[in-house]
């Protein structure tokens, strides 16, 4: 089976760029990160402008009727969620052909640095998919307020800065544990239910059972900084009380002199990651230099039962041979908190519109396209069926087709979610804490050292989002 799936993966890799969710400096690759991410996604080098392939776009949903004709203008579009670039090309081309608009889409794994360079050079994109922190950083000087647009009526997840709306919520994602349910059940010989593993002790016992049944390392931890640091070490903020207010309260307590080492959830989560997850990690021998694609493939191929990542990983899994009929699901990080069993869920990526260099006509076209995604039947289908996301808009009747996003929708429908938004992290947060966490995950450091870094950071920095 491994050779067969690997062959499919290598073939697919020649045609598509395999990315995950998330990039620099915000909450959920968003991951996105999307990301998530809210920084989200497997890093990709920024690519050059790449217009959509017309042969693929015939399958995209038909665009709305009666819209404007913009006479052949061009909208540049920066995308920091690379796993949906191909889908974006199809969707934008279908709408653009009907409205006299050509979209030029480029990718980046670091929207903050890319946008900064774009604005310095006077060549900023008209539209951009960005992380939460990027909206905060660029809003006042460079972004177009979107208050009053028709789509705003159907979501309470839009991004506001100083009372003005700047961010169109593209996707709701979850930093979570992705589960190959069929593989786990085959190993343990009974049904797997995520709700049975809410504590560290229960999950550790499950991993030990799987090891005893022949799966030496049932867990896969991605080596990427955006994932290992940017996602795997955020949950203790969200699980304080399951809300952004609880996350802000933790930061304020640290600023007031609390030692975060004494915070029960911080310590439990750091212990879960460094002692339990690291012990059963398929990349245990060299966790920082493992191959990203092969780590994801380990889940698709059944070498592991659990992948620490997020709901954005489905396009990668599918390109590696996973089928929408396969039995995948998601679960929360088992931390024994009062919110244990609930997954983190929040917008991880936003679309913003330029207000520094875009012409009025370009801005009008960009806003009309965003309204199309929310208000038009074809646009609604495009969000779910083409982009493959969990939608942030309540008027969208479509249901995701892949098992991972279906599972997230079930958690959302049941009210089993937590979030640390609107708290988001300054753009240097992740870089600052990365060395201490990498040492922790390789056994060269300890939880005390991570706590010291966080104590010092929050005493000298303010969280975003208030």
Secondary structure, DSSP 4 states (H G I P E B T S, - for coil): -HHHHHHHHHHHHTTS----B--TTS---BTTT-----B-B--------B---HHHHTTSPPPPSS----TTEEEEEEES-GGGHHHHHHHHHHHHHHHTEEEEEEE-S-HHHHHHHHHHHT---SEEEE-HHHHHHHHHHHB---TT-GGGGG-S--EEETTEEEEEEEEEE-EEEEEEHHHHHHHHTS---GGG--SHHHHHHHHHHHHHTT-S--EEE---HHHHTTTTTTHHHHTTTSSHHHHHHHHHHHHTT--GGG-HHHHHHHHIIIIIIHHTBTTGGGTTS--HHHHHHHHHTTS-SEEEEEGGGHHHHHHTT--TTS-EEEE-----STTTTPEE-EEEEEEEEBSSS--HHHHHHHHHHHHHHHHSHHHHHIIIIIS--B-S-TT------SHHHHHHHHHHHTT-EE--TT-B--TTHHHHHHHHHHHHHHTSS-HHHHHHHHHHHHHH---B--
